[in-house]
Amino acid sequence: MKLKAQDLSKSLSEKQYESKWIALKQGSTKVIAYGSSPKKVIEEARGKGEKNPVLTKVPKDYGTYIL
């Protein structure tokens, strides 16, 4: 599978996601679940039908954060 670069700047700058884990729909920047526990976020994303969510933690200060 070829991976494409994704611009996550909008997702990472949302105040509601600050210092939380987010699950993204595979191949997109759509946030499908978020929370303070990676396990719960993955379970919620899978409950919404996403078999392989992409998981990342949103930093408190997005500034110069590089994934």
Backbone bond lengths (Angstrom), bond angles and torsions (degrees), N, CA, C in turn:
res aa  C-N    CA-C-N  psi(-1)  N-CA   C-N-CA  omega(-1)  CA-C   N-CA-C  phi
1 M - - - 1.445 - - 1.522 108.24 -
2 K 1.311 116.31 130.30 1.451 122.16 178.09 1.528 109.17 -85.49
3 L 1.326 116.48 130.76 1.458 121.16 179.58 1.516 110.43 -93.94
4 K 1.320 115.43 139.50 1.456 121.42 177.02 1.526 108.89 -109.08
5 A 1.311 116.58 145.80 1.461 121.14 175.67 1.528 108.56 -69.02
6 Q 1.317 115.69 139.94 1.465 121.10 179.45 1.522 109.30 -123.24
7 D 1.315 117.48 137.66 1.461 122.16 176.57 1.527 108.12 -87.95
8 L 1.326 116.32 107.25 1.461 121.82 -178.53 1.520 112.72 -98.15
9 S 1.327 118.28 10.42 1.459 120.48 -174.53 1.530 112.82 -58.01
10 K 1.325 118.83 -38.62 1.469 120.39 178.88 1.526 111.09 -66.79
11 S 1.329 116.81 -45.27 1.466 120.79 -179.92 1.520 111.19 -63.98
12 L 1.318 116.77 -42.64 1.457 120.22 -176.62 1.520 113.37 -74.47
13 S 1.329 117.76 -17.56 1.462 119.70 -179.26 1.535 113.42 -94.79
14 E 1.320 118.25 -4.87 1.467 121.73 178.70 1.530 110.53 -68.68
15 K 1.314 117.82 125.21 1.475 122.37 -178.48 1.525 112.58 -59.91
16 Q 1.326 117.85 -34.37 1.472 120.10 -177.47 1.520 112.32 -66.53
17 Y 1.340 117.62 -21.36 1.459 121.29 -179.36 1.529 112.93 -97.16
18 E 1.325 117.82 -4.01 1.455 122.71 -176.52 1.534 111.92 -53.98
19 S 1.320 116.52 125.96 1.471 124.89 -179.93 1.526 113.31 62.41
20 K 1.308 117.55 23.71 1.469 122.43 179.74 1.527 109.85 -117.17
21 W 1.318 115.34 165.35 1.455 122.66 172.08 1.519 107.55 -88.98
22 I 1.332 116.59 139.24 1.462 120.16 175.53 1.524 109.17 -125.09
23 A 1.317 115.19 146.97 1.463 122.30 174.18 1.514 107.34 -111.46
24 L 1.314 114.89 128.66 1.462 120.74 179.96 1.517 109.91 -107.72
25 K 1.314 115.18 147.29 1.458 120.27 173.79 1.519 106.87 -65.36
26 Q 1.304 117.47 132.47 1.459 121.78 -176.76 1.521 111.12 -56.97
27 G 1.335 116.07 130.21 1.461 121.51 178.75 1.510 114.92 81.43
28 S 1.340 117.72 8.82 1.467 120.05 179.32 1.530 110.01 -144.14
29 T 1.317 115.40 -178.92 1.461 120.46 178.07 1.533 111.08 -108.14
30 K 1.316 116.88 11.98 1.465 121.45 -178.59 1.534 110.37 -75.48
31 V 1.342 115.80 121.67 1.466 121.70 176.97 1.526 107.74 -79.51
32 I 1.337 116.03 123.51 1.463 119.16 -178.58 1.524 112.65 -109.08
33 A 1.342 116.63 -13.67 1.466 120.39 176.92 1.525 108.48 -162.36
34 Y 1.342 116.12 152.65 1.452 119.73 174.55 1.520 109.60 -153.71
35 G 1.342 115.40 157.69 1.455 120.32 -179.83 1.517 110.84 172.26
36 S 1.326 116.42 -176.62 1.467 120.61 -176.11 1.530 113.20 -89.40
37 S 1.325 118.02 -11.48 1.461 121.92 -178.91 1.526 109.92 -117.58
38 P 1.338 118.08 123.72 1.468 119.10 179.24 1.528 112.61 -60.29
39 K 1.318 116.99 -36.68 1.462 120.70 -179.92 1.532 111.15 -61.87
40 K 1.334 116.60 -46.08 1.465 120.28 -179.64 1.526 111.56 -66.96
41 V 1.328 116.82 -36.34 1.462 120.93 179.81 1.528 110.07 -65.90
42 I 1.325 116.55 -43.29 1.469 120.17 177.82 1.524 110.43 -63.30
43 E 1.329 117.39 -44.39 1.463 120.76 179.24 1.529 111.32 -60.72
44 E 1.340 116.70 -42.27 1.467 120.42 179.79 1.528 110.68 -65.47
45 A 1.336 116.80 -42.66 1.461 120.30 179.37 1.531 110.78 -63.71
46 R 1.312 116.99 -42.64 1.468 120.25 178.08 1.525 111.11 -65.64
47 G 1.336 116.43 -34.77 1.459 120.82 176.33 1.517 112.47 -64.95
48 K 1.323 116.01 -22.69 1.466 121.15 177.86 1.527 111.81 -92.28
49 G 1.359 115.68 6.47 1.456 119.53 174.25 1.521 116.16 98.80
50 E 1.327 118.75 0.29 1.470 121.09 178.85 1.523 109.05 -89.74
51 K 1.331 116.54 107.11 1.469 120.75 -175.95 1.529 112.73 -68.22
52 N 1.327 117.49 -37.32 1.459 122.16 -176.33 1.529 111.07 -129.16
53 P 1.322 117.99 71.86 1.463 119.38 -179.56 1.527 111.29 -68.25
54 V 1.311 115.61 151.92 1.463 122.02 174.99 1.523 106.24 -94.03
55 L 1.323 116.49 125.53 1.458 121.21 -173.97 1.528 110.40 -112.85
56 T 1.333 116.14 136.18 1.464 121.03 174.72 1.518 109.10 -151.28
57 K 1.315 115.36 157.34 1.467 119.98 177.42 1.519 108.18 -101.46
58 V 1.315 115.92 132.72 1.458 121.83 -179.85 1.527 108.10 -86.47
59 P 1.322 117.57 126.35 1.463 119.76 179.80 1.517 111.55 -72.27
60 K 1.323 116.26 157.40 1.461 120.53 178.05 1.521 110.31 -65.70
61 D 1.317 116.42 -40.35 1.465 121.24 178.77 1.510 107.58 -118.01
62 Y 1.307 117.28 108.06 1.464 121.79 -176.28 1.530 111.88 -66.99
63 G 1.302 119.04 -32.95 1.450 126.13 178.84 1.513 117.06 8.84
64 T 1.336 118.12 -98.32 1.447 122.14 -176.46 1.531 111.73 -113.54
65 Y 1.303 117.15 30.90 1.457 122.38 -179.15 1.530 110.16 -69.42
66 I 1.328 116.83 130.74 1.459 121.77 179.33 1.522 108.96 -120.22
67 L 1.323 116.76 129.24 1.466 121.16 178.17 1.502 109.89 -88.15
